[in-house]
Amino acid sequence: MPSIPLIAPNPPRFADMADAFAAIEQRRIFSNGGPAVRAFEAQATAQLFGGDGDCLAVASATLGLILAIRHAAAARIRPGALALVPAFTFAATAQAAQWAGLTPLIHDVDPQTWASNPQIEEQLLARHGERVAAIVPYAAFGRSLDLDRYAWLARRHGVGVVIDAAASLGSDDGAGRNFGAGAPFAVVYSMHATKTFATGEGGLVHSGDKSLIATLRQMANFGFGTTRAAQMPGINAKLSEMGGALASAKLAELDAVCDHRAALARAYGAAMLRLGPGFAAQAPMPQGRQAFQFWSLLLPTEIAGHRAALIAALAQAGIGSGHYFSPHLGQQPWFRDHAVIEPVPVSDDLAARVLSLPITDGMTVADVSTVIDHLAAAIAALHRPAGKGASVMPTSTDHDTVLIGGGPAGTAMLTAASKQGRLPTLAQGLAIVEQGDALGLGELGRYAIRSDSTAETFLSAVKDNVHPELAALVDHPAGVRMADHIGALGAPLVEAGDLLAVTGDRLRDLAVQHGASVLTGHTALDARREADGRWRTRLRDGAGQVRELVSPHIVLATGGRQCAQTVKAAVLAGGTLGAIAGMRLLMSDDFLRLGGVDALRDRLASVRSPRIAIVGGSTSALAAAVLLLKADPALALGAGAITLLHRRPLRPFYHAREAALAEGFTDFTDADICPVSGFVYRLAGFRLEARELVLRMLAVGGRVPEPRLALMQLDQHDAAAARAVLDAADVVIGATGYRPRALPLFDVDGAPILLASDAAVPGPLVDRHCRVRDAAGEVVPGVFGIGLAAGFVPWGALGGEPSFRGNANGLWLWQNDVGQMIVDAVLPAAAPLVREAVA
């Protein structure tokens, strides 16, 4: 029987170190950067990095990461500051960021290189801006990264960069320079006993910037300067003299070790073909040599679930194997509770399929064949069906309720159920279909504006929830960050998205725990009514595979969209908005997203004194005005540069009649007061940032109107005046509201059901009970709607002013009364509940 361990530590033999250790003992210098450590640093700089820059030896790579991240992020370290960290890495990467004072923002990786996905990194930098204090990429399993790109990101975004190259000592560029040579930032390597560069314990930090290494050296010695007095943040990270001697000895044999391991890796690549289709490996480096700690193989999806059995079978044959990195960071309890985690479908897949096979200094190419032969035998023992490329998925499954859309509205319904203690009951027959990779976030976190819901509203979904997993989120970094905005004029939607995402993650876990099916990465295509009254909903996954769900109830939480044709067809100023504005027309939804202001800035770069018209009286119209006025750096807007053209009067929300009167606001009647809450313009009134702007423009309470903004209520001006404003505008922002996305529905005979929202004269998608209506106003049995543009209007005990005309959108409503209404309808046997007073 072979004996091939997964990892066989091979530091220099102590018996060969007698002279070096005796010299240390004779010098009586055992630490504090003595001659052995300094000699190793100089040798490493010369041999590995071509004499460029400098190196610092440290007691462990993790300490090196902590020092380097703390220094790189120093200018941006503050509560809530983030470090971009890939999900597919070792725990030390994220732990070091936390010890440096940052919250890891864990994100997905590239499916070929298994390193940080460059597009996702740039999206997160755009979304979170200066909250990102550092980027900490991991050079996955010793594979090189594009360091020039990271240098460019550092310059462009003013963000710190530290490379976790733990396994990369020995990875070179083909010209003899180790990966990381000359980098303008810190690159951190491990010398742990399990690494290719094995000493026992230790780390090495390299940079082409000698002054950076000098600073890190000082930080590694308690921050001491020329005197024993701390002059900067510091820690004891010094490598011992014995560690330095071992490192020098290992350095002498590194090339031979890495060449041997690279040959074993090539042998694995060739032998892997014997396993059949569906197996994969990490993409090779474009040039140079990769230092291999072990060989990483991806199992086909259909046998990945048998990985533990394969590992056991190999162990029985005397062959070690494992699964680095599974679980990945986003699946580990500590980081789920203390990090912000993006959807990571690639990392999920890698962690589910990865199998680590041995590469050791003592192995031969023949040993590689032995490993593959035993693996092939273990796979054959699983009775894998020949020619099967994927697991067989049931074509149809039965459920009580199918929730289509797992964004803010869909998860709000789950939140409503959780507040009632009825989520376990609802989940038993529930299927959730979400086009994205995770529940909760939807599109919300991709907008550059503040919410029109308070931070307290976002936190109310989890605070004191009956499920401890949800209640604990008030102490999660996303919850703590949201609490910072209590009492403010809303919260940045980017940060609200973080909390919604982690809440969605916990709701998903709870739902699955109690029997729900959660189908992320699936698109709902349509639903057809069966003869027995149930609905057959068709889905398509990312691979194009179609399946069906059959249920008596469907809940549409598919969100809203700004329809460009509807905006262009808006009639005003003697024509249609599209015809009048032409190429100058900009959709408000595009402008309000991250990057929208920058795109507008570029568009107006050649205009000395731009004029902008905003058409609409919706929340998005006011949000567009606020975004223009608060742009940083400021746009070159003079007096009256922005004109808001609206049809209805702009009304501010007040908590009570007395509060309105105290400020001198009297433009309301009893019909504008909610009989349940006493709120003035509870539904029609603007809130938070939009409210402050409206109060200012109306000069309420002695406020001075914003000079850069002018209001034009269309029924108080003739068409010529409005046309003149539109003709003079360099950009026209269309903010005429949203329409529901809905879902194509068909009757028993296969004929399409025209919904009220798609009628010639569009009406609300839902009735007062959240039931979806057809174009004739009749209820479509078993179909409910919730969310943006659904058209729900509160009534009765739900409150609202009698004068209100329009539809109400609000996270609080969805997470409470509206969500509860739908839960009551799909769980009719539940006992009636007494609802709390509305907010």
N, C-alpha and C positions, 0 to 999 in steps of 0.2 A: 504494500500500500504506500502511495506517495505521501510525503510530508511537505506540503507547500503552504506555508502560512500566508495570510493576506498581506501582512506587514511584518518584516523582520528587522527590527532596529539594528543598525550597523554603524554605531559611532566608532571613532578610533579606539583601538584596543588599549586598555589602560596599561597593559604590560609593556607596550611600545612607548608609553609616555613618561617613563621613569625619569629620564634626563630632564625633560621639560618641567615636570612637577618638582624635581629636586632643585632646579634653578629658581622656581617660585619660592620654595621654602627657604632657600639661601638668601634671596633678596628680602624676604619678610614683607613683601607687598602682595596682598591677596585680593585687593579690590581697588575701587576709586580710580579706574582708568590707568592701571599700571602698565608696565612694558609689554606684557604678553597680549593684553587687549589692544593696545595701541599698535603693536606689530601686526596683529590680525587685521585691524581696520585699514592700515596702509596696504597690506598685501591684497585685501579684497578690492580696494579701490583700484590698484594697479592691475590685478589679474582679471577681475570680473568686469570692471567698468572703464577700462582703458585709461586709467589715471584721471578720469574726469570727475570733478566734484570731490565728495568726501563721503565717509561712512561712519556710522555710530553703532557700536555693538551694545545690545541691551539684554537684560535678563530674560526677556521673553518677547515674542512678536506682539503679543497682546499689549504689553506695556509700551512697546514702540508705537503701536496704533494709537493708544490713548494719548501719548505725548504729541504725536504728529497731528491728530485730529484737534486736540485742544489748542494747539498753536495755529493751525490753519483756519479754524473757525472763530478765533478770538474776537474779531471785530463784530461778529454777528451772534455771539452767544448771549441769549436772553431766554426768559421763560417761553416755551413753545417753539424754540428754534429747532430746525430739522436737519437730519443727515440722510442723504439718499443712500440706501443700502440695498443691494440685490437680495432677493429671497433665497436664491440658490447659493448659499455660502455657509461657512461654519459660524457657530454662535458668537465667536469672539469678535467678528466684524461689527455686529450690532451692539454687543456688550461694550466694546471699546467706545463706540459713539455715545452710549449712555453714560459711561464713566467720565467722558469728556464734557458732559452737560447737555447733550443733544437728545432729541427724540428721534429714533430711527423711523424713516419713512420707507417702508419695505415695498419694493416694486419688482416687476417681472423682468425676466432675462430673455436673451435672444435664443431661439430654438436650435440654432446651429452651433454657436460658440459657447452657450451656456453662461455667458457673462452678461452684465447689465445691458438691457436693450437701449441703444442710443436714442431712439425716438421717444421712448417713455421718459428717459432722463430729461430730455429737452422739454417735453410736455409738462413735467413736474416743476422744472425751473420756471417755466412761463406761468404756471398756475399759482405757485406759492411764493414766487419772487424772493425778496430778501429774507423770508422765513427760512429758506434753505441756507444753512451756514456752511455745509460741507457736502461734498460728493465722495463716497467711499466705495469705489468699484472693487470687485474681487476678480483677480486674474484666475479664472476657473481652472483648477487642477494644473496650474503652471502654464496655461496658454496665454500668449501675449495679448495686450490691449493696444489700442491706438492712442498713445500718449500725447501725440500732437493735438488730437481732438480734445483731450481733457485740458491741455494747456489753453486751447482756444476758449473752451467753456469757462475756465477760470478768469480769463481776461474779459470775456463778454459779459459775464454775470457777476463778476466780483466775488465769486464763491471760492472757498477753500477746496483743495483736492488732496486726497491721500489715497494711495493705491495699496490695497491689501494684496500683496504678492506672496503670501505665506509659503506656497509650494513652488515658487519660481526660481530659487537659487539653482542655477544650472541651466535654466532656459535661456538660450541666446539667439542673436539675430542672424546667425549664419556667418558672421564676420568676427566671432570671438567675444562680442560684447554682451554681457548678461542683460536680459530684459530689464528695463528701467534705467539703463545707463544714461546719465546726463539729464534726467527728468528735472524740470524746474520746481517740482514739489517732492514730498517725501514718498518713497516707495519702501514698503516694510516687508521683510522676509522672515521666515521662521527657520530656526535651527533645532527644532524639537527632535527627539529621538526617532519619531515615526516618519520624519521627512527624508527626502533624498539626501539633503545636506544635514546629516544626523550628527549631533554632538551630545545631546542629553536634554538640555534646555537652553534656550537663548534665542535672540533675534538680531537682525541687522537692518538698519535704516540707511538708505542711500538717497542722495540728491546731487544733481549737478550744481546746486547752489550751496557753496561752502558755508556761507553765513547762516543758512537755514540749519545745517547740521550743527554748527557752533551753538546756535540757540537751543536746539533740542538737547545737546550735550549738557548745557547748563540746566535745563529743565529736568534732565535725568538725574541730576545731582542736587535735588531739593530746590532748584532754582537759585542756588548760591552763585554769587558773583566772585570777585577777587577776594572778598572777605567771606567769612562764614555767616553771611546774612542773605536771606532770600530776597531776590530782586524781581522774581517772576513766579508764576505758578510752577510747582515742582513736585517731584516724587522720587523715590529711590528706584531707579530702573537700571542700575549699572550691572554689567556682566562681570562675573568674577574672573580673576586671573586664570584659574583652572579652566573655566569655560573658554577663555581666549586661546589658551594653548590647544585645547581640543579642536576649536574652530580652525586654527591654522593648520593643524594636521589634516583635518577633513578637506580643507581647501586644496591641498596638494593632490588629492585623489579624485576631486569632483568631476573633472572631465571624463575620466575613465568610467566612473560610476554612471554618469548621465548617458554616455554613449552606449553602454551596455543596456541600460533601461530603455533607451530609444529603440534599440534593436528588438527587445522583447515586445515593445508596443507595436512595431511593424509586423512582428509575427502574429500578434493578436489580430491586427487588422486583416491580415490575409486569412488566418484560420477562422475568423468570424463568418466568412462566406459559407463555411460548411454547416452552419446552423440553420440556413434557410432564409426565406424572406421575412421582412418585418423587424429584423434587428438593426440597430443603428449605433453610432458612436459619435463622440464630439468631433466637430469639424477640425481638421488638422491646422496647424499654424501655417500662414501663407509662406513663410520662410523661416529658416533656423531650426533649432532643436528645442523640443519641449521636455522639461524635466518631469518624469512620471513617478508619482508616489504609488499608484496602482492603475489598473486599466478600467475604464468606465464604459459599460455596455448598457444600451437601452433595450429592454425586453419588448417584444410585440405586445400590444395592448391586451390581446386575448389570453396571454399567459402571465401577464404582470401580477395578477392576483395570486399566483402560485409562487411568488418570489421566495417566501419563507420556506416553502417545501424544497425549492431548488438549493437554497443556502444549506438546509439541513442535509440534503443528499450529497452535496459537495463536501460538507464537513465529515460525513460518514466515510467518504473516500479519502480523507486526509487533506482536503484542500480548503483553505480559508477563503471566505468571501464576505461581502457586506453590502451596504447601501448608503454611500455618501452622496448627497446630503438628503436623507429622508429620515425624519421629517425635515422639510425646509423651514426657514425662519418663521414664515407666516403661519406654520402649523404648530409652533412650539408655544406652550402655555404662557411663559413669561412675556414673550413678545406680543402675543395676542392681547395681553392685558396692559402692556406698557409701550407699545409702538403703534404707529399709524400704518395700516396695511392696505395697499392697493390690490385690486384684482390681479391674481398671478396664475392664469391658466397654464402657461408654459411651465412654470416651476411646479405646479401641481402635477403636470404630466411627467416631468422629469423625475420628481420624487417618487411617483408611483411606479416608474418603470426602470429606474437605474439599478444596476447590479455592478458591484465593485469586485474585480478579479485581481489576483496577486501579480505584483511586479516587485521583485526583491533583488538585492545584489547577488544572491546565491543561486538564482534561477538560471536555467538554460532555455534555449529556443525549444528544445524537446519538451521541457516542462510546460511550455505554453500549449503545445499540442495535447499534452496530457490533460490540462485543465479544460480545454475546449471539448475534448472527447468525453470527459465525465459530465460536463454540462449538457452536451448533446444527449447523452444517455439519460440524464435526469429529466430533460424535457420530453424525450420520447416516452418516459414512464408516466407522464401526465396524460397520455393518450390524446395529444393535441390533434384535432381533426385536420386531415390533409387539405391543403389549399384554402383553408379559412384565413382570411386576412383581418377579420374583425369579429367581435362577439355578435351574436344574433340578438337583436332587440325586438321585444314584442311589438307587433304592428298596432295593437289596440289595447288600452287598459281602461278600467272603469274607476271613476272617482265620484265623490259627492259634489265637489266644487272645483272648477278650474279657474285659477286667478291668472289672468294674462297681463303681465307687467309687474316687475318686482322693484320698481323705482320708488320714489318718495310716497306716491299715492298707494301703491300696492302694499308696501310695508307698513303704511299708516293703518291700513285695515287690520294687518296682523297685530300692530301695536294696540289698536282698539280692543281686539280679542284678548290680548295679554292683560290689559288693564281690568278686564272683566273676569280674569281667571279662566277664560274659555279657549285659549289658544290650543291646549292639548286636545280638546274635543273637536275644534275646527280642523286641526291638522290631521286627524285620523282619516279623513276622506279627501284631503286637499292635494291638488297638484298646482305648483307655481311655475309659470313659464316666463322666463326672462331672456331677452335677446342678448344682454350683456353678460359679462363674466361673473358678476356678483349681484347680490341684492342690496337695495338701500339707496345707492347714489344716484342712479339714473344720469341725467344730464346736468343736474343742479350744480355740481362742483366745478363746472366748466364756464361759469359766468363770473364776470369781473365786478359785480355789484354786491351791495349788501341786501340782506333779506328784508321782506316786509313782515316777517314774523320775528318775535323777540327771541333772544337767547333762552329766556325762560321757557318759551314754547318748545324749542328743540329739546331742552333738557327734561321737560315734563314727560316725554315719551319713556324715559328710563328711570327718573327719580322715584324712589319708593315703589318701583314695580314689584308685583308679587313674585316675579321670577328673579332670583338673586343674580343670575347671569346678566340680566338687563340692568338691575339696580346698581350693580357694581360699575357700570359705565360712567357714572358721574365722577369717578376717580381715574378713569382712563385718560390718557393724554388728550384725546379728542374732546372728552367731556370737560376736563379742566380748562382747556383752551376756550371752549364755548362759554364757560362760566366767567371768563375774563370780560365777556361782552354783556353781562347782565347789567341792565340799566342803560345800555347804549342804544343808539338808533339802529337796531338790527345787528346782524352778524354777517361778516363776509361769507358769501355763498360757498367759497372754496372751503372754509373751515366748517361751515354747516354740512357740507358734503362729507367731510371726514367723519363727523359724528353719525350722519345717516348711514355711511358705509359700514362702520363698525357695529351700529345697531342692526343693520340688515344682516350682517354676518352672524350675530347672536340669534336673531329671529330665525334665520335659516337653520342654525343648529337645533334650536328648540323645536321647530316644525318637523325636521327630519327625525329627531329623537322620538316624536310622538306619531310618526307614521306618514308624514307628508312626503311627496315626491317633489324635488326641486330640480327643475330642468333649466339651468343656465346655459347660455350659448345656443338657445333655441328660438326660432322665430315662428310666431303663430301666423299661419297663412289665411285661414278662414274657418268658419264653423257652420255646420248644416244641421237643421233640426230633423230628428228621426221621427218615425211614425209613433213611437211611444212617448214622445215629448222631450226626450233627452237631446243633448247637443253633441255632435261629433266634431271635435276641433282638430284640425290638421296642423302639425308642426314640422319644421325642417331644422335639422341641426347644422353645425358648421361644415360637416362633410357632405351635406346634401341629402342625407338620409331622412325619409319622411315617416312619421308615426302619427297615431291618432289617440286622442283622449276622449272618452265618452262620459258625460256628466249631465245631471239635471240642471245644474247652475253654472253660469259663466259670469265672472266679474271682469269687466274691462277697466284696467288701470294703465292704459296705454299712453297716457299723457296727451299733450297738445302740441300743435305745430303752427308756425306762422306760415300761412299759405300765400306765396308771392302773388299768385293770380288774384286772390281776394284783395290784397293790399293795393295792387295796381288798379283794380276795378273800383276802388272807393271813389265816390262821386263828391266833388267839392269844387268850388271856384269856377263853376261853369264847365267842368270837364272831369276826366278821370285822373287819378293821381299818377298812374303809369304814363298816360299821354302827356301830362304837364311836366313831370319831372324827368322822364326818359332815363338816360344813363346816370343822372344825378341821384336817382332813388337808391337808398340803402335800407335794407330790412333791419328793423330794430333788434331782432333776435341775433343777427350777425354782429351788430355793433356792440351789444351788451355782453358778448362772450369775451373770454380772455383773448387779448390781442386785438380786439375791436378798435380801441382808441388808437393804438399804434398804426393800424391800417388806415384809419381816418387821417391821422397825422401825415402819413405818407401821401395820401390822396390830396391833401390841402397844402403840400409843401411849397408849391409855387404861388399860393394865394396869400397876398399880404394881409388883408383884413377879411377873413372868411365870414360868410353868413350861412347859418344853418337853420333850416325849418324842420320842426318835429310835428308830425301829423298824428293826432290821437290824444285822448284824454285818459288813457288807461294807466295802470301802474307801470307798465313798461315804458310808456311815454315819459312819465316823470322820472323814472330811473335813468332814462337816456339823458335827460336834462341834467340830473345830478352828476352823472358820469362825465359829461362834458365840462361842467363847472368845476369839478374836483380833479380834473386830469393832472397828472404829475409826470413830467413837467407840464406846466400850464399851456393850454392852447392859446394862440394869439387872438383872443376874443375881445372885441371892443363893446361899447355900450350898445345894447339891442342886437347883438350879433346872433342870438338865438331867439327864434319865435316859436312858441308852442300854439298850434292851431287845434282847437278842441270844440266839440259840439255842446257838451253839458257843462254846467258850472263845476268848478273844482271845489270839493268839499273836504274839510279836515275832520278827522275823527276826534271825539271828546268822550271821556269816561263818564261825564255827567253834564246835565244842563247847566248846573251851577258853575262848573269849570269853564264852559264856553262863555257864559255871561260875564264871568270874572275877567276874561280877556277882552270883553267887548265884542265877541262874535255872536251875532243875533240872527244870522241868515238861516234860520231853521224854524220848523213848526212842530207841533205835537206828532205829526205824521212822520217826522224824521227821527223820532226817538224810539228805540227798541223797548217794547213794553216788558220784556223779560229782564234785561240787564240795566235799562236806563241809559244806555250809551247813545250818544248823538252821532248819527250817521255811522252806525255800527258796521253796516255792510258797504255803503257807498263812500264812506270817508277814507281818505288816504292816511296811512300810518307811517310812523318812524321817519326816515329820511325824506320821503316824498311829502309827508305831512308838514315837516318843517319848511320845506321849500314852498308849499302852498300857503302856509301861514305867512311866510315872508312876502310872497307876491301879493297877497291880499292885505298886507300891512296890518295884520291883526295884532293887537296888544302893543302897538307902537313899533312893530318891526319895520325895518327899512327894506324895501324890495331890492332884489338882486338886479343891479343895473345891466348886466349882460343878457338878461332874459326878459322877453316881452310875451304877454299872453294875448291871444286873439280868440275870443269865443265867436264861432262862426255865425251864429244867429244874431249877433250884434253888429256885424259888419257886412257890407255888400260883397258880392262875388269878386268884383274888380279889386278890392283891397286885399282879399286873400290871394287872388291870382298874382298880384304885384309882389307879395311876400314870397310866394313860391318861385316866381320867375327870377327874383333877385338872389335866391339861395344858391350857394355853391354845392351844398349837399342837402337832400331832403330825406329825413329819416321817417320811414313808415312804421307807425306803432299803433295799428288799428286792432290789435288783439290777436288771440289764438283760436284755432279750431281743433276739435278733438280728432285724434288719429283713428279711433274706433277700430273696427275689424270687419272685414266683409262677412256678412251673414246671409245664409240661404235658407229658404223654407223647405218643407218636406219634398216638394217637387223639384227642388234644385234651382228655383227662381230666386234672384237676388232680392234681399229685403232692403229697400231704401230707408235709411235712417233719417230721423228728424233733422239732425245736424247737416245732412247732405241734401235736404230738400231744396226746391227752387228758391224758397224763402227760408233760409236756415233757422232752426229753432233749437232749444236746448236738447242735448242728447238724452237727458234723463228727466224723469218726473220728480215729484216731491218725495217719492219713496226710493229714489236712486235707481228706478227701473228704466231700462233703455226703451226709447219710444221709436216707432217708425214714422215715416213721413206724414201719415194720416193722424199722428198723435196717439196711436194705440200702443199699448205696452207690448213689447216683445217678451213672451213668457220665459222666465228663467234667466234673463240676462240683466245684469246690473252694471252700473258705471260709477267710477269715482276718479277724481283728479282734475288736473288743469283742463279748463274749457268744457267740462262735462255739462255745465249749465245748471247745477243744483242751486236751488234757492231755499235757505232755511225758512221754516214755518213753525207755527204753534209754539211748543215748549222750547224749540231750538232758537227762537228769538229772531230779531231783525226788524228794521223799521218798516212800517206799512208803505212808505213812499218808494221803497227800493225797486228799481227795475234793472234787471241784468242777472248775472250769475255770480255766485260767491265761491271764491277759492281761498283756501287757507289750511295750513298744515294742522292747526289745532282742530279745526272742524273734521278733517279727515281722520285724525287720530282719536277722535272722540265720537261725537254724535253721528256723523256721516258713516264712519267705519262701523260703529255699533249698529246702525240701522241695517247695514248689509249683513253683518254677522247674525243679527236677529232673523233676517229673512232666510238665510241659507241654513240656519240651525233652528227651525221653527219649534222644535220640542223644548227649547230652553225656556226657563221661567222668565217672566218679565223682570226687567232690572229697573231700579230707580236711578236716574241719571243725576249727576251733580249739576250745580248751576253752571250755565255757559260762561265762557270767558270772553 
